[in-house]
Amino acid sequence: MAMKKIFKELFNFSKLLLITYVIIALVCNFIFTPVMVRGSSMRPTLEDGDIGLSYVITKNLLGLHRGAVVTVYIPKEKQSIVKRVIALPGETVYVKDGSVYVNDEILDEPYLENDFKAEFEESTGLLFTGDFPKVKVPEDQYFLLGDNRPNSLDSRAYGPFDQDHIKSNSLIILYPFKNFGIK
């Protein structure tokens, strides 16, 4: 009798674990996914060690828009990175004299912190965003840059990213509390 009760409890516990796993998998694949920022490529918008949630559902329902902070998976490196959408499929993008141009018009980038940018340029004598030639973004791909342009591996190094590799859109930082908010 005791063995039957033990097996019943183990079965119920296993069932609970399976249900929990399925719920977590569904939530992480279709609603939001946990993110931990690594490195300084998105400073000062995001800091190394920031922990939050990035919305999969908004990417799937609303698509991607310029200026969005996204997580993108790099299959070759088997890791995800956080970057910002700069140019959409079919657009051309380049940097001249430190200004980003999309379709030959200067891109307004209110998310870049002017003091951070000026401090870099003053201390190094270099442009915050180094020049690069025109790139035509292929269909179903996006051109992404980090907010800390001098210290970011992004589309300038990898090329435009496939839409299928961009996993989520928008980010809410939960910890540390001083950085709490939607990015």
C-alpha positions in Angstrom: 0.0 0.0 0.0 2.8 2.4 0.9 4.6 1.7 -2.5 1.4 2.5 -4.4 1.1 5.8 -2.5 4.8 6.6 -3.3 4.3 5.8 -7.0 1.2 8.0 -7.1 3.1 10.9 -5.5 6.0 10.5 -7.9 3.6 10.4 -10.9 1.8 13.6 -9.7 5.1 15.3 -9.1 6.4 14.3 -12.6 3.1 15.5 -14.1 3.6 18.9 -12.3 7.2 19.2 -13.5 6.1 18.4 -17.1 3.3 21.0 -17.0 5.6 23.6 -15.5 8.2 22.9 -18.2 5.6 23.2 -21.0 4.3 26.5 -19.6 7.8 28.0 -19.2 8.7 26.9 -22.8 5.5 28.4 -24.2 6.0 31.7 -22.3 9.7 32.0 -23.3 9.0 31.2 -27.0 5.9 33.2 -27.5 5.4 35.9 -24.9 8.8 37.0 -23.4 12.2 35.7 -22.8 14.7 36.5 -20.0 17.7 38.5 -21.0 21.0 39.3 -19.2 23.1 42.1 -20.8 26.7 41.2 -21.3 29.3 43.8 -22.1 29.2 47.5 -22.7 28.0 47.7 -26.3 24.6 49.3 -25.3 26.0 51.7 -22.7 24.6 54.0 -21.4 21.1 52.7 -22.3 21.9 49.2 -20.9 24.7 48.3 -18.5 26.7 45.1 -18.2 24.8 42.8 -15.9 21.3 44.3 -16.4 18.6 41.6 -16.1 15.2 41.9 -17.7 12.6 40.5 -20.0 12.4 41.0 -23.8 9.0 40.7 -25.5 8.7 37.9 -28.1 5.0 38.6 -28.6 5.5 42.2 -29.7 8.0 41.2 -32.3 5.7 38.5 -33.6 2.5 40.6 -33.6 3.7 44.1 -34.4 7.0 43.4 -36.2 10.2 45.4 -35.8 10.6 49.1 -36.1 13.5 51.5 -36.3 14.9 52.4 -32.9 13.7 49.2 -31.2 16.1 47.4 -28.8 16.2 43.7 -29.8 17.8 40.5 -28.9 19.4 38.7 -31.8 20.8 35.1 -31.8 24.1 34.6 -33.5 24.2 30.9 -34.5 27.9 30.8 -35.3 28.7 32.0 -31.7 25.7 30.2 -30.1 24.8 33.4 -28.1 22.3 36.2 -28.1 23.3 39.9 -28.1 21.2 43.0 -27.5 21.3 45.8 -30.2 19.2 48.5 -31.7 17.4 48.5 -35.1 18.8 51.2 -37.4 17.7 50.2 -40.9 14.8 48.1 -42.2 14.7 45.6 -45.1 15.3 47.3 -48.4 16.8 50.5 -47.0 20.3 51.8 -47.4 22.5 52.8 -44.5 25.9 54.4 -44.1 27.8 56.7 -41.8 29.5 59.8 -43.0 31.3 62.3 -40.7 29.9 60.5 -37.7 26.2 60.8 -38.7 24.1 57.7 -39.6 22.2 58.1 -42.8 19.2 55.9 -43.8 18.0 56.3 -47.4 20.3 59.3 -47.7 18.7 61.2 -44.7 20.4 61.8 -41.4 18.9 59.5 -38.8 17.6 61.2 -35.6 18.9 59.2 -32.7 17.4 60.6 -29.5 18.4 57.4 -27.6 22.1 58.3 -27.9 23.2 60.2 -24.8 24.9 63.4 -26.0 27.2 63.7 -23.0 28.4 60.1 -23.4 29.1 60.7 -27.1 30.8 64.1 -26.5 33.0 62.7 -23.7 34.2 59.9 -26.0 34.9 62.2 -28.9 36.7 64.7 -26.7 38.9 62.2 -24.9 39.9 60.2 -28.1 39.7 62.7 -30.9 37.7 60.1 -32.8 34.1 60.1 -34.1 31.6 58.2 -31.9 30.3 56.4 -34.9 33.0 55.6 -37.4 32.3 56.1 -41.1 31.3 53.1 -43.2 30.1 52.8 -46.9 26.6 52.3 -48.0 25.0 49.0 -47.3 21.7 47.9 -48.9 19.8 45.9 -46.4 18.4 42.7 -48.0 14.8 41.7 -47.7 14.0 39.9 -44.4 17.1 41.4 -42.8 17.8 44.3 -40.4 20.8 46.5 -39.8 21.6 46.7 -36.1 24.0 48.9 -34.1 24.9 49.1 -30.4 24.4 52.4 -28.6 28.1 52.4 -27.6 29.3 52.5 -31.2 33.0 52.5 -30.5 32.7 49.3 -28.4 30.0 47.3 -30.3 30.2 44.3 -32.5 27.0 44.7 -34.6 26.0 44.8 -38.3 29.2 46.6 -39.1 31.0 43.4 -38.2 28.4 40.7 -38.8 26.4 42.3 -41.6 22.6 42.7 -41.6 20.8 40.2 -39.3 18.2 37.8 -40.6 14.7 38.5 -39.3 14.5 34.9 -38.0 17.5 35.4 -35.8 16.0 38.5 -34.1 14.2 36.8 -31.2 12.5 39.6 -29.3 11.7 43.3 -29.3 11.7 45.9 -26.5 13.3 45.2 -23.1 12.2 45.9 -19.6 15.0 45.9 -17.1 14.0 44.4 -13.8 17.4 44.4 -12.0 19.3 46.3 -10.8 16.4 48.4 -9.6 18.3 51.7 -10.4 18.1 50.7 -14.1 14.4 49.6 -13.9 12.4 50.5 -16.9 11.5 49.9 -20.6 14.3 50.4 -23.0 
